[in-house]
Structure formats: structure tokens, C-alpha cells
Amino acid sequence: DDEVGKILQIKFLLNDENQNERTLIELLRKLVDMNTSFDALKETDIGRHVTRLRKHSSDDVRRLVKFLVRKWKQTVDEWV
């Protein structure tokens, strides 16, 4: 499905360790703007990849990661 495809594309780009801060922020913002379903979170395993950025040197990246993790936890809690 389209949502999963977009997430997988972002996941692929997030895994590139040469990604600059601005690009990471853009990718994370795209994830923030998406209303990600529980199934998509589970299928893509995006949470694990985003969580790796928790210790990033950029405050903005870390803040977006925290926000996303909180948002996705709510999605999971609502589903369960």
C-alpha cells in the first residue's frame, strides 16, 4: 500500500549514514505529517530506525525523534 511504500522509502534514506542534518529533519517531518497506522508501523519497522537517531548531535533531529516516538506510542496504545 502507498503509506507503507512511502515509509519504506524514508526508512531507506534514514539508514544512509551520510545523510546531512537538513535532510534528516525533512524526512522526519514527513513522518510526523503522516497519520501512520499501527499496521504500517509494524510492517515497516520504522520505529526502530527512527529510534536510532535519538542520540543524534542535532537538537532538532532529537526533538523530532522524541515527538514521533510519542505519537507512535499513542497509535499503538489506541490499537491495543
N, C-alpha and C positions, 0 to 999 in steps of 0.2 A: 504494500500500500504506500501511498505517496508520503505520508508522515514518516514512516519507517525509512523510506529511501532518503529523505532529507536528513534525518538524524544520522543515518549511516555515513552519509557524505560528510557531515560535520565531524563525526567521530573520527573518520579517516584523516581529516585536516588537523584535528586536535592532537592526533598521535604523532604528527610531524614535529620533532623536537626543535627544528629550525624556525618554527613559526614565530613571527615577531609579536610584540605585546598588542599592537593595534589590531592585528588580525585575530588574535585570541579573543580580544574583547568583542570584536564584531561577531565571531562565531558564538560566543557565549550569549550575547544579546539576542541572536537569532533563536537560540534555545529558550531564552526567557520569554520571548514573544510567542512561542509555540504553546499551544494548550495540549501538552503531551499526555497521551492516555497511559494507563497502567500497562496495558499490553505492549505498547511501543517501548516503554521503559524497560520492560522485561526482555523483550525480543532483541533490542539493540545493545543492551548492557551499557548504555551511555553514562549512567551514573558513576560507574567505576572509573571511566575515563575522565570524567569531569572532576571527580574527587581527587585524582592525582595532581590537579592544579591548585589544591588547597594551600600548598606551601610555595606558590609562585612568588617571585620577587616583586611583582606589581600589586599594589593595593587594590586597584580596580579589578584585576583578574580575581584576586582572592575574594573580594566583596561579591562579585557576580557568582562565583562558585558557591559561596555560602547561601546566597539568595536562591539559586537553583536547587541546591540540596534541600533547603527548607520547603520550597514549592513542591518538589517531587515527593518529599516525605508526606505532605498533605494528600497528594494524589494517591499514594499507596495506602495511607490510613483510611481514606474515603472508600477505597476499593475493598479493603479487608473487612 
